[in-house]
Amino acid sequence: MAAPSDDLSGCFVREFELKNSTVLRVNQFEVGDVGCVVWDAALVFASYLQTEDFSKSYGTLSGKSVVELGSGTGIVGLTAAVLGANVLLTDLEDFVPLLELNIKTNETHSQGTSKAQTLKWGEDVSIACPDFLFISDCIYYDESTEPLVTSITDLSDKHTHVIMSYEKRTSENKLALERKFFKLIEEDFKVETIALERHDDVFRSEDILLIHMTKR
Ligand SMILES: C[S@@+](CC[C@H](N)C(=O)[O-])C[C@H]1O[C@@H](n2cnc3c(N)ncnc32)[C@H](O)[C@@H]1O
């Protein structure tokens, strides 16, 4: 699997302007695995965090604990940190250096804190259940579906708002994956689709879904 690992040469920067005019500078890679770039589902998610709908529905992020699974470049978690959350960005071990670089690049903007840690889905971790668990575009390969559901279940209690974005893909195997994920997650979680009209006015798209889940 091609991943950034410790060699951070070959980065290029994507700028993302937040509503408060903060400009996040997110390092990405031209070549590598899926975690190396910012996905559209992450832009929709990060934009939604800044909407009035988000704060009215789920409260302020300021002072709240956030864990993000499969952070990739970290843009969603970094946005939450700018908004005052204390964020733990996680991914496979090889992506932690990229996350640390992006944390360092953006630390002066953060009202909250951010740090990065390895978290492979399905593995035991001693992390307290956060106020918010974020997952952006992580339903995409079969072997990871059950471990991902295990991590979501392990890291949530009844108070955790689990919010997930994903891009709806039309191939039969991706649709089957999606069905498998929701069948498993619905055993323990109430699942609500956040209607498109509640998303950010600009960063929204018919094929990118935002889902809110809470433990039953
Ligand atoms: C499609 S990318 C999305 C990245 C980022 N969340 C975004 O939306 O831009 C999926 C992410 O999941 C991570 N991932 C894949 N399998 C994983 C596993 N078994 N455990 C932890 N992270 C994993 C990848 O490394 C990658 O960063």
The ligand as a Gaussian input file, in Angstrom:
#p B3LYP/6-31G(d) Opt

LIG

0 1
 C      -11.104000       7.728000       1.279000
 S       -9.935000       8.116000       2.530000
 C      -10.749000       9.460000       3.370000
 C       -9.771000      10.370000       4.057000
 C      -10.406000      11.569000       4.750000
 N      -11.263000      11.140000       5.829000
 C      -11.169000      12.428000       3.754000
 O      -12.406000      12.311000       3.698000
 O      -10.531000      13.209000       3.021000
 C      -10.119000       6.781000       3.715000
 C       -9.180000       6.864000       4.898000
 O       -9.373000       5.715000       5.740000
 C       -8.110000       5.231000       6.154000
 N       -8.221000       3.779000       6.443000
 C       -8.449000       2.785000       5.549000
 N       -8.482000       1.607000       6.163000
 C       -8.255000       1.837000       7.483000
 C       -8.167000       0.982000       8.616000
 N       -8.314000      -0.330000       8.513000
 N       -7.932000       1.569000       9.818000
 C       -7.784000       2.920000       9.914000
 N       -7.855000       3.772000       8.870000
 C       -8.080000       3.238000       7.659000
 C       -7.219000       5.501000       4.957000
 O       -5.847000       5.467000       5.286000
 C       -7.707000       6.866000       4.511000
 O       -7.055000       7.904000       5.163000

